[in-house]
Amino acid sequence: MIANELFYYGVNRYFDQISSHLSEGKTPFDRVRIFVESAIKIISANRDFFKIYIDYMTKEAENPDVKKMATTFYDQYTATLMELINQGIASGAFKKVESDKLARAIYFLTIGVLFTRYTMKVEFDVEGQSRFQVDSILESIRK
């Protein structure tokens, strides 16, 4: 189906764009923050694609192909975050934590930001809220 191919194309571009920004981070803290902030900014810049994606996901949530698409995005997002967190642990910048659980926590917070952006009228800076959430988590694991 063409919708699936467009999704995979869009997701691959999304992660390529995020990855291109990671080298800007000098510390593990910076790289995790850049990853999450870039993810939100890229979604904001490609608002139409992601609005359609969220609408499609909502309507077709029980479709196995749609579940596979959502899982692909989730897997890439959390695997990249886990890698960044593990690098921070290995370098001594972060406390030893369960990187898989922390990556999932950040993912779920990010998804909440996205759904809030596209489904609600809010009177606050959504990106600022996301930054606060991620910075709070990162401060809690910083050595």
C-alpha positions, 0 to 999 in steps of 0.5 A: 500500500502506498501509505505504508511506503510513504510512512517508511520513507518519511520515518527514514528521512526523519531519523536521518535528519535527527542523526545529522544533528547529534554530532553537535552535542559535546556531552551525552546530556547534550546528545540526548537533548538534541535527539529529543528536541530535533525529533520534536522540531522535525515533526513540527516542520513536517506537520502535515505528514505527521497529522496525516500519520496520526490520523491514519494510525488512529483510524487503522490501529487494529490493522497489523500493517499499521501496528508494524509501522508504529512499532518500527518507529518506536523501535528506532526511536528507543534504540537510538535513545538507549544507545545515547544513554548507554554512551553516557553511562559508559563515559561516566556522565550518567548514573547506571540506569536501565537504559531501555526503561529510560528510553521508553519513558522519554519516548512516551513523554515525546508521544504525549507532546505530539498528541497534545500538539495535534489534538488539543488547543493549549496555551503553553509552549509545547516544545518548552514543556518537552525540554523541561521534561527531558532536562528533568529526567537527564538531571536525575541521572547526571553524575 
